[in-house]
Amino acid sequence: QTILHSLSFNKAVGFVSGLIVCAITNSLSLVAVLLVNFVSGELLQMESCIPILLGAAVGSTFISYLVVFQVLLRQNS
Protein backbone atom coordinates (compact mmCIF):
# COMPACT_ATOMS: atom_id res chain seq x y z
CA GLN A 1 0.00 0.00 0.00
CA THR A 2 2.89 2.38 0.67
CA ILE A 3 4.34 1.64 -2.78
CA LEU A 4 0.99 2.40 -4.43
CA HIS A 5 0.69 5.60 -2.44
CA SER A 6 4.20 6.71 -3.40
CA LEU A 7 3.43 6.08 -7.09
CA SER A 8 0.19 8.06 -6.98
CA PHE A 9 0.55 10.81 -4.34
CA ASN A 10 0.66 13.51 -7.03
CA LYS A 11 -1.21 13.77 -10.35
CA ALA A 12 2.00 14.18 -12.34
CA VAL A 13 3.69 11.26 -10.58
CA GLY A 14 0.60 9.12 -11.21
CA PHE A 15 0.62 10.06 -14.89
CA VAL A 16 4.29 9.13 -15.28
CA SER A 17 3.71 5.91 -13.33
CA GLY A 18 0.94 4.98 -15.75
CA LEU A 19 3.21 5.73 -18.71
CA ILE A 20 6.00 3.56 -17.32
CA VAL A 21 3.76 0.63 -16.35
CA CYS A 22 2.08 0.66 -19.75
CA ALA A 23 5.45 0.86 -21.50
CA ILE A 24 6.74 -2.13 -19.54
CA THR A 25 3.64 -4.30 -19.90
CA ASN A 26 2.43 -2.92 -23.25
CA SER A 27 -1.12 -3.49 -22.07
CA LEU A 28 -3.64 -0.82 -21.17
CA SER A 29 -6.14 -3.54 -20.24
CA LEU A 30 -3.79 -4.97 -17.63
CA VAL A 31 -3.31 -1.56 -16.03
CA ALA A 32 -7.08 -0.95 -15.99
CA VAL A 33 -7.83 -4.34 -14.41
CA LEU A 34 -5.14 -3.84 -11.78
CA LEU A 35 -6.47 -0.39 -10.92
CA VAL A 36 -10.03 -1.70 -10.58
CA ASN A 37 -8.80 -4.42 -8.22
CA PHE A 38 -6.73 -1.95 -6.19
CA VAL A 39 -9.70 0.39 -5.80
CA SER A 40 -12.11 -2.42 -4.90
CA GLY A 41 -9.59 -3.80 -2.41
CA GLU A 42 -9.29 -0.30 -0.89
CA LEU A 43 -5.55 -0.18 -1.57
CA LEU A 44 -5.91 2.91 -3.76
CA GLN A 45 -8.42 5.74 -3.93
CA MET A 46 -10.40 6.37 -7.09
CA GLU A 47 -9.14 9.96 -7.34
CA SER A 48 -5.52 8.84 -7.45
CA CYS A 49 -6.04 6.09 -10.04
CA ILE A 50 -7.45 8.40 -12.71
CA PRO A 51 -4.07 10.03 -13.57
CA ILE A 52 -2.48 6.58 -13.67
CA LEU A 53 -5.11 5.37 -16.12
CA LEU A 54 -4.70 8.50 -18.24
CA GLY A 55 -0.93 8.01 -18.33
CA ALA A 56 -1.39 4.39 -19.33
CA ALA A 57 -3.74 5.40 -22.15
CA VAL A 58 -1.25 7.96 -23.46
CA GLY A 59 1.55 5.39 -23.17
CA SER A 60 -0.46 2.81 -25.08
CA THR A 61 -1.19 5.31 -27.84
CA PHE A 62 2.47 6.34 -28.01
CA ILE A 63 3.60 2.71 -28.31
CA SER A 64 1.07 2.14 -31.10
CA TYR A 65 2.40 5.17 -32.97
CA LEU A 66 5.96 3.90 -32.62
CA VAL A 67 4.97 0.58 -34.17
CA VAL A 68 3.15 2.29 -37.05
CA PHE A 69 6.06 4.64 -37.79
CA GLN A 70 8.49 1.73 -37.71
CA VAL A 71 6.37 -0.17 -40.25
CA LEU A 72 6.10 2.91 -42.47
CA LEU A 73 9.85 3.51 -42.35
CA ARG A 74 10.53 -0.10 -43.35
CA GLN A 75 8.15 0.16 -46.31
CA ASN A 76 9.81 3.30 -47.63
CA SER A 77 13.34 1.90 -47.50
Secondary structure as the mmCIF struct_conf table of DSSP 4:
data_model
#
loop_
_struct_conf.conf_type_id
_struct_conf.id
_struct_conf.beg_label_comp_id
_struct_conf.beg_label_asym_id
_struct_conf.beg_label_seq_id
_struct_conf.end_label_comp_id
_struct_conf.end_label_asym_id
_struct_conf.end_label_seq_id
HELX_RH_AL_P HELX_RH_AL_P1 THR A 2 SER A 8
BEND BEND1 PHE A 9 ASN A 10
HELX_RH_AL_P HELX_RH_AL_P2 LYS A 11 THR A 25
HELX_RH_AL_P HELX_RH_AL_P3 LEU A 28 SER A 40
TURN_TY1_P TURN_TY1_P1 GLY A 41 GLU A 42
BEND BEND2 LEU A 43 LEU A 44
HELX_RH_AL_P HELX_RH_AL_P4 MET A 46 ASN A 76
#
